[in-house]
Each structure stands twice: as C-alpha cells, then as structure tokens.
Amino acid sequence: MFAHLHVHSGFSFMYGTFLPEALAAKAKEAGFTAAALTDKNGVYGAVRFCAAAEKLGVHAVIGTQLSIEGRDDLVLLAKSPKGYNNLCRLITLAHEYGPRDQPACPEKFLALHSRDIVCLTGGRDGRFFKLVEGADGSQYRRACGWVWRLQEIFGKENVYVEIQNAGTLYDARIMHIMARVAEKAGAPLAATNDVVCLEPGDLPVHQALVDIQNQVHHRACQPRESREYYLKSQEDMAKVIPYPQALENTGIIAHECRAMLPLGKSSPPVFPVPPGMSQDQALAKLCYRSLARRFNPLDLEVLQRLEKELGHIRRRDLSGYFLLVKEIHSFARDRRIRGTVRGSAAGSLVLHLLLGGVNPLEHRLLFERFLNNGRLDMPDVDMDFDSLRRDEIFEYLMEKYPNQAAMVATVSTFRARGALRSLGRALGYSYEKIDRLTQFVPYFLRSHDIRKAIERMPELEGSPLLQEDELLWLAEKISGLPHNLSVHLGGMVLTPGEIFNWSPLQTSRKGIPVVQFDKDDVEALGLVKLDILGLRMHSALQAGVELLEKKGVRLCLDEVPLDDPATFRMLRTTDSVGVFQVESPGQRQLLGRLQPRHFEDIIAEISLFRPGPMSGAMVEPYVLRRNNKEPVTYPHPDLKPILESTFGVVLFQEQILEIAHDIAGMPYGEGDRMRRSLSKKAPRAVFREMEDAFVKGCLKKGYDNPTAQAFFDLVASFMGYGFCKAHAASFAHITYQSAYLKTHYPLAFYFGILNAEHVGSYPHSVILNEARRMGIPVLQPHVNKSGAQYLEENGGIRIPLIRIKNIGPKYCAKIILEREKGLFLSADDFTRRVSLPAKARFSLEKAGALKGLDGAWNAPPPVFRDPVVTSPGLSPHAAR
C-alpha cells in the first residue's frame, strides 16, 4: 500500500495549509492505512497528528524535512524511539547553528545521530534533485556520490531516492534520470508528492502564505507552482509515477517506522532520594515531620486526610512530582523569593504541609478538586513567585536538570484581523486600503466567522470587506493555522530522562530552551508542566518586609494571624487601594456591602466579584443573607451541610463535587468529570449522559424523580458561574497579607507597591496621593538624593529620577554613577560632570531635581503623574 511520506501541515509555519488533525481525517477518508507528517525543521504537530491518527486507526509516521548546510534538505523519518531521539537532536542542532528564520544542521552532525532513521533525499529541496536537475554528467556523478555519502551516514538499507512528478515541464524527464542515477548508486526509490494541500483547489492558500512570508516577514521562500501538491490517492500517484516499486516502498517504509509517542500515560520525573528510601517514603516523611509542627493538637481527621492523599499520590506514582515542587519552593525560600501556590492545588493537605499557605481542612477545600480517580492527566500545581526574581527559579531548574528542563511553547494562530492585514499586504493592497477594510474588525474574531460577523455586528454593516471575495476566502482558509511559535508565560516542562526522548529544543530570543510542543501537547504526553508564574504583589510585599528589616522590625507575613481586627476594620472602610484583588472601584463597593469580618468573607468576596457569579445573580442574595437582611433558605434541606457556609448560595465548584458525591452518590472523580464536561458546554449527548448518571444516583439514594431532576437542574445552572474555592482561598491569603501590611505598616506597604513596578489597577501618582493622605511625606526627586527606585528617607518616600519625563534608565544610571564620585555642588558642577540633552536637563529643572544647587532654576514643587510632571492626580477616595 502507498503512504504519503513527505507532507507539510500548517506547522511548517506559513507554508502548509491544513492542521495535523485534518491530515489524519483526510488520510482515513482516502483509504490510507498510514501517513507521515514531515514539517520543516520540527515535529510541532506530531502529538496532535498521532492522537488524531490513533483514534481513526491510521498509522502515524513521525518525521521532518530537515535543512542542512548549503540550503539543502533531507526528509528524515523515525523508525524507533531511538530514531525519534536522534531526530529531535538533529532538529535541535539545526535551530542552534542556523539563523533564527533559517535553521540548518551542520552536515558533520548527521553521522552522530543517524541510528534508526530512514532518510529520503528531500525532493525538490534536496541536494540530489538539484544535482540531477543540472543535466551535466559531472553532476550525475556528484549525485551518486551524495547518495553514497548518505548511505554511509544512515545505513544503505535506510536511504531512499525520492522521486516526484507534479506535472511541470521537466518533471517526467528529471524523474527518469533520478531513477537511473538511483539504480547506479544502488539506492531504492520512494514516491512522494511534497504535500502542502489536502485538496487541489487550496494551492492559492499555500501561495498566499508564502507571499506573507516574503512580503510581510521578508523571508526568501518559494511557493509550489503546480496544483498537484495535494494528498493524492494511490491511484492518482500511480498514474504519474510509473515505478510500482517506488510506490510500494513507501508502504514498506511506513511499516518500518514504529516510533510512537506515549499518549495518555503519565510520565513524572524521577526525583533523587537518599539510598534505601523510595520516593513515596521520602514524601511521607516530609509530610509527617511538618504535621506535628502545623497541627497541635493533632486529631484523627487530619491523619485520615493525609493518609488518603498520600495513598492517591502513591497509586498515581506522583511522589516524585510533589518532591520536585517542594524542592523548588525550598530553593525560593532559602533565597528569600516569595512564593505561593494558587488554583485547585491549594486544596491539598500534602502541599499545605510541604509549602504552607491556607489550611485546606479549616476552609473545607477538597483534595478531589485537585486530584481524583477520574483524572488521569498530570496534576497542575501553579506556583506564584516574586516577579522580579522569577527568572532565578528558571535558571536554577535549567542548571539542576540539564537536558531535562525547558520552557513550554505557545502556538500563535491566525485570527481575523491579523489574517486580513497580512493577506492584504501579500496581495499588494495599500496600507490605507488595509486600514479601511479592517478598522472595525474585532481582534478576537476568528477568520471563519467574518462573513457572519459582518451580517451580525452593526459596526460592520456595509463594510467594504463584502466586496473582497478573494481576501475573505483566503482569510477563512488560514483561520486557526499556526502563525509562529513563542514561549509560554510561565510553563516549564521537566522530563524523565533526557528531553530529546520527547521533543527537540529551540532557543528563545532570551536564550532560554523551548520545546516544540504547547501545554496541551505536553499534557497529552503525560509530562510534568510546572507553572512558575510571576506575581508583582509578591515583589511588593517582599520589598515592604525588607524595608521593615532595615528599620529593625521583623515581620513574617506567612505567620500573621488571620483574625486581626484592625485589618478587617480597614477592609470594611473600603480603604483598600493597592490591596491585592480588592482595590478596584467595583471590588471596593462590594467590600462596603459585604463588610468582611472573617477570612472566609475575603474568600467569598474574591469569588463573587467574577463575571459568572455577577451575571448569575448570586451576589445580591449572598450579601443580604450574610448581613442578616434576608432569611437563609436552601433548595432542599439535605443541601444545608454543603451550602451552610455560603448561606444557601451555590458559590464554589467544590460544592458541586460535594452535591454529586453526597446527594447523587457519585465518586468525586465522576462528579469532577461532570463538572468539567458541563462547564465547557458539552454536546447534548454528553449532557444527557451526565444527567442520567446523576439522576440515577439520586434515585438510588432514595430521592424521587422530580427531586432528583431538581438537584441536577441546580447543578447544571450553576456550571458556568462557579469559582474554585481553593484558588480563591490562596488569593485571599495574599489579599489578607497585603491588607495587614497596609494597616500596620503603611510606609512599607506603599514603598513596596511603588518599587514593584506596575502592581494593581492604579498608576504611581494615585499611590503617592494615597501615601500623602496617610500622612507619609512624598519627597520630590533630586539629583543628590534620588536613585533608580523609590527610597525611604526619614519616614517619607523619595521619588526616583527615572519617574521624570525624558530621564530614562540610561540617563538615570549616568547621574547616579557620577554622583557616587561626589555630590553635585552646583548646577554648573552638574552640567560639567553629566552631559545630558537639553530636554532632559529642562525636565530635571522643572521637576525640582536641581533644587538647592547654586545657579539652578528652581521651579515650584511639582505633583507627579506617570511619568510626566503634570497636574495633580485625583485620589480614588476623593471621588467618594
């Protein structure tokens, strides 16, 4: 049977015209039992292709079209896991040694990583084709020599001469010459078609994508001109390539290539532990050691919860993962990098014992929302660290786990506005015309929705886009195709064994290694993805604590009591500008209505101020019942134990799991599967399946059918609105810490907020006005006193030079460096020692930064806005 072995999907960025999933479906429809995906210098789409092919019963062959020195290409196919490992190494070397937009693997590395790889000569982009195309006897000899060289590298049995016939003028002649040269070289033939489209009519899409590369991104790339470069049937291939063995060889090659990605299996890292101790034992030892410190007295409920969690972790072989999380947290703590856990992971007692944070038992946080028997994917522990020092975590992991750690990729895809603009330039439209066509097209709109949007959206009514049939057709065709690869915001993958068993590496512009898979692909492979995120509030809190230490005050925010009356009194006054999560006008209004008195109230406030609860009319009854202005009622008396803490309102996702478990008798894993399915607007068939399972469970528990149906309706109506309580609790802890610092140490609080760059909703001018309102002196910038950051000075805050207009980091550093040699004695002394443009010097004088120096023009004291000296800013409290 014939199999296509040279195929470019959309992951040959701006070259192929279809997604890997579509390739698998088309191969199945066309009757192929196997197909290869060979995108340029990468295996970006391999996970998606393998997953789709496996579902459809199509054998997926993993390969790539690898560029080598001299702008020549080879098609390489992995025969085994070792072959895939070598493929990943060669792709990595291509990206390491070639220019960013033109990867090229040095030829000398081919022999080092050639085992278990089938090599095709690369079709039109290969050196063999170019030599034969020259129609010169010496070129034929060189072509034979190149085949012999490849046989030395990959083994004679693994090298095939690739022949094609796309119907262009000289294709048939060149194909026959290639066959004769291959016979002389002793190499078998393989028939390919260099597929860039699934259908012959899609070639203009391929040509448009190449035009975008050439005209928008200034790359030198040639499109395929013939309409024959599509996924032809075996019969059509036999009509243009009269070499039956060349066709048959493709099926033989596909059968030999058995490198399969391990989809749907967990692959946690192996964490090193002391000799004679297993990972499970090491984790249990750490937990029990922490247990005695955090729970005194220790009751049976805590022990039972811990044993349940450890048992589940042990059965899933995840102890190494939890030990790794502990190691990262310990590294950060030892270097005084603030860090916390967010998301459903905060509901784990094990993580509480290892890392601290809110007590999941005290706040009824469910471990099953984080890990349960119904979820076979790797757990997701999101960790927030001080934004200004987060890179230290990355560097530590890269050094500690070389060739195992890398950042996760993000694949940017074409959306309507970007597609229209790029295609407009490729088609030669003027910038004015492109602006006119796209000015009202929303950024979020997908390309295939453009025509519907024009009919539906008033601002697009009568749009000239309606007259652009070709542009619209092309935009709809490239909708969702990959545009480029970038780096995930904070996702890092850590593999068991070397990373080349899983993915090639590329290097970001900052020099960070990046795998070629995105977060969904990494999850499908069962690999550990560590979400190491930056949180500027951590930067602010750390800066505030360090200022207090300089003043001799030791404050550990992780140990402050969660029932401080003064802190809650401040929150009830809504004086919360700068406080994490509760500083916006809407949040302050909700604080005023809610009047928080306990930590649970902060959790509720964070959960209520979300689009779901607000649109679901959950805020009003909760606030009224919380303040005893409305009686607490329950949809059913049996729901009281579950909903009592939220006054009869279904607010948290964890409550849905409890209803499914306690009312319908469903295992927590099944309840969580129902929650995830219904919250994603599952198809009607899935909805019915979940409904039947829930109702049947209720009937078994003794409820009648109308009651059971009412329970399910309650659950289903809530699905789009609920919030994860564990996530709210972890954020509420930071909210409380920031509120505590503002209440008791306002100078340290404002100092930290200002030095953490952009924190929260308000510019620095508002924060400075808040500080003044609290009686904290705000001192204007001065060349002899200000630094690059805000400084504490005699109980006040000195504004940095960098906040002055026209004084950027370069000029600021220049002033500070010269000042270290001695203070500036006069304006003339400053001018002589620091050379600045006239506008920068004027800004310094206008800001009063030269005040007190002889000969300086001393302007009246200014009020600072960001970053320009202008009129006074309005405090948010002034409006009230």
Residue, then its C-alpha position, 0 to 999 in steps of 0.5 A: m500500500f502507498a503512504h504519503l511520506h513527505v507532507h507539510s501541515g500548517f506547522s511548517f509555519m506559513y507554508g502548509t495549509f491544513l492542521p495535523e488533525a485534518l491530515a489524519a481525517k483526510a488520510k482515513e477518508a482516502g483509504f490510507t492505512a498510514a501517513a507521515l507528517t514531515d514539517k520543516n525543521g520540527v515535529y510541532g504537530a506530531v502529538r496532535f497528528c498521532a492522537a488524531a491518527e490513533k483514534l481513526g486507526v491510521h498509522a502515524v509516521i513521525g518525521t521532518q524535512l530537515s535543512i542542512e548546510g548549503r540550503d539543502d534538505l533531507v526528509l528524515l523519518a523515525k523508525s524507533p524511539k531511538g530514531y525519534n531521539n536522534l531526530c529531535r537532536l538533529i532538529t535541535l542542532a539545526h535551530e542552534y547553528g542556523p539563523r533564527d528564520q533559517p535553521a540548518c544542521p551542520e552536515k558533520f552532525l548527521a553521522l552522530h545521530s543517524r541510528d534508526i532513521v530512514c532518510l529520503t533525499g528531500g525532493r525538490d529541496g534536496r541536494f540530489f534533485k538539484l544535482v540531477e536537475g543540472a543535466d551535466g554528467s559531472q553532476y550525475r556523478r556528484a549525485c551518486g556520490w551524495v547518495w553514497r555519502l548518505q548511505e554511509i551516514f544512515g545505513k544503505e538499507n535506510v536511504y531512499v531516492e525520492i522521486q516526484n512528478a507534479g506535472t511541470l515541464y521537466d518533471a517526467r524527464i528529471m524523474h527518469i534520470m533520478a531513477r537511473v542515477a538511483e539504480k547506479a548508486g544502488a539506492p531504492l526509490a520512494a514516491t512522494n508528492d511534497v504535500v502542502c494541500l489536502e485538496p487541489g483547489d487550496l494551492p492559492v492558500h499555500q501561495a498566499l502564505v508564502d507571499i506573507q512570508n516574503q512580503v510581510h516577514h521578508r523571508a526568501c521562500q518559494p511557493r509550489e507552482s503546480r496544483e498537484y501538491y495535494l494528498k493524492s490517492q494511490e491511484d492518482m500517484a500511480k498514474v504519474i509515477p510509473y515505478p510500482q516499486a517506488l510506490e510500494n516502498t513507501g508502504i514498506i517504509a511506513h511499516e518500518c517506522r514504529a516510533m510512537l509517542p506515549l499518549g495518555k500515560s503519565s510520565p513524572p520525573v524521577f526525583p533523587v532520594p537518599p539510598g534505601m528510601s523510595q520516593d513515596q517514603a521520602l514524601a511521607k516523611l516530609c509530610y509527617r515531620s511538618l504535621a506535628r509542627r502545623f497541627n497541635p493538637l493533632d486529631l484523627e481527621v487530619l491523619q485520615r486526610l493525609e493518609k488518603e492523599l498520600g495513598h492517591i499520590r502513591r497509586r498515581d506514582l506522583s511522589g516524585y512530582f510533589l518532591l520536585v515542587k517542594e524542592i523548588h519552593s525550598f530553593a525560593r525560600d532559602r533565597r528569600i523569593r516569595g512564593t505561593v501556590r494558587g488554583s485547585a492545588a491549594g486544596s491539598l493537605v500534602l502541599h499545605l504541609l510541604l509549602g504552607g499557605v491556607n489550611p485546606l481542612e479549616h476552609r473545607l477545600l477538597f483534595e478531589r478538586f485537585l486530584n481524583n480517580g477520574r483524572l488521569d492527566m498530570p496534576d497542575v500545581d501553579m506556583d506564584f513567585d516574586s516577579l522580579r526574581r522569577d527568572e532565578i527559579f528558571e535558571y536554577l531548574m535549567e542548571k539542576y536538570p540539564n537536558q531535562a528542563a525547558m520552557v513550554a511553547t505557545v502556538s500563535t494562530f491566525r485570527a481575523r484581523g491579523a489574517l486580513r492585514s497580512l493577506g492584504r499586504a501579500l496581495g499588494y493592497s495599500y496600507e490605507k486600503i488595509d486600514r479601511l477594510t479592517q478598522f472595525v474588525p474585532y481582534f478576537l474574531r476568528s477568520h471563519d466567522i467574518r462573513k457572519a460577523i459582518e451580517r451580525m455586528p452593526e459596526l460592520e454593516g456595509s463594510p467594504l470587506l463584502q466586496e473582497d471575495e478573494l481576501l475573505w476566502l483566503a482569510e477563512k482558509i488560514s483561520g486557526l493555522p499556526h502563525n509562529l511559535s513563542v514561549h509560554l508565560g510561565g510553563m516549564v516542562l521537566t522530563p524523565g530522562e533526557i528531553f530529546n526522548w520527547s521533543p527537540l529544543q529551540t532557543s528563545r530570543k532570551g536564550i532560554p530552551v523551548v520545546q516544540f510542543d504547547k501545554d496541551d501537547v505536553e499534557a497529552l504526553g503525560l509530562v510534568k508542566l510546572d507553572i512558575l508564574g510571576l506575581r508583582m504583589h509578591s515583589a511588593l510585599q517582599a520589598g515592604v518586609e525588607l524595608l521593615e528589616k532595615k528599620g529593625v522590625r521583623l515581620c513574617l507575613d506567612e505567620v500573621p494571624l488571620d483574625d486581626p481586627a484592625t485589618f478587617r476594620m480597614l477592609r470594611t472602610t473600603d480603604s483598600v487601594g493597592v490591596f491585592q484583588v480588592e482595590s478596584p472601584g467595583q471590588r471596593q463597593l462590594l467590600g462596603r456591602l459585604q463588610p468582611r469580618h472573617f477570612e472566609d468573607i475575603i474568600a467569598e468576596i474574591s469569588l463573587f466579584r467574577p463575571g459568572p457569579m455577577s451575571g448569575a445573580m448570586v451576589e445580591p442574595y449572598v450579601l443580604r443573607r450574610n448581613n442578616k437582611e434576608p432569611v437563609t433558605y436552601p433548595h432542599p434541606d439535605l443541601k444545608p451541610i454543603l451550602e451552610s457556609t455560603f448561606g444557601v448560595v451555590l458559590f464554589q465548584e467544590q460544592i458541586l463535587e460535594i452535591a454529586h458525591d453526597i446527594a447523587g452518590m457519585p465518586y468525586g472523580e465522576g462528579d469532577r468529570m461532570r463538572r468539567s464536561l458541563s462547564k465547557k458546554a458539552p454536546r447534548a449527548v454528553f449532557r444527557e449522559m451526565e444527567d442520567a448518571f446523576v439522576k440515577g444516583c439520586l434515585k438510588k439514594g432514595y430521592d424521587n424523580p422530580t427531586a432528583q431532576a431538581f438537584f441536577d437542574l441546580v447543578a447544571s445552572f450553576m456550571g458556568y458561574g462557579f469559582c474554585k474555592a481553593h484558588a480563591a482561598s490562596f488569593a485571599h491569603i495574599t489579599y489578607q497579607s497585603a491588607y495587614l501590611k497596609t494597616h500596620y505598616p503603611l510606609a512599607f506597604y506603599f514603598g513596596i507597591l511603588n518599587a514593584e513596578h506596575v502592581g494593581s489597577y492604579p498608576h504611581s501618582v494615585i499611590l503617592n496621593e494615597a501615601r500623602r493622605m496617610g500622612i507619609p511625606v512624598l519627597q520630590p526627586h533630586v539629583n543628590k538624593s534620588g536613585a533608580q527606585y523609590l527610597e525611604e528617607n526619614g519616614g517619607i518616600r523619595i521619588p526616583l529620577i527615572r519617574i521624570k519625563n525624558i530621564g530614562p534608565k540610561y540617563c538615570a544610571k549616568i547621574i547616579l554613577e557620577r554622583e557616587k564620585g561626589l555630590f553635585l555642588s552646583a548646577d554648573d558642577f552638574t552640567r560639567r560632570v553629566s552631559l545630558p540633552a537639553k530636554a532632559r536637563f529642562s525636565l530635571e529643572k522643572a521637576g525640582a531635581l536641581k533644587g538647592l544647587d547654586g545657579a539652578w532654576n528652581a521651579p515650584p514643587p511639582v505633583f507627579r503623574d506617570p511619568v510626566v510632571t503634570s497636574p495633580g492626580l485625583s485620589p480614588h477616595a476623593a471621588r467618594 
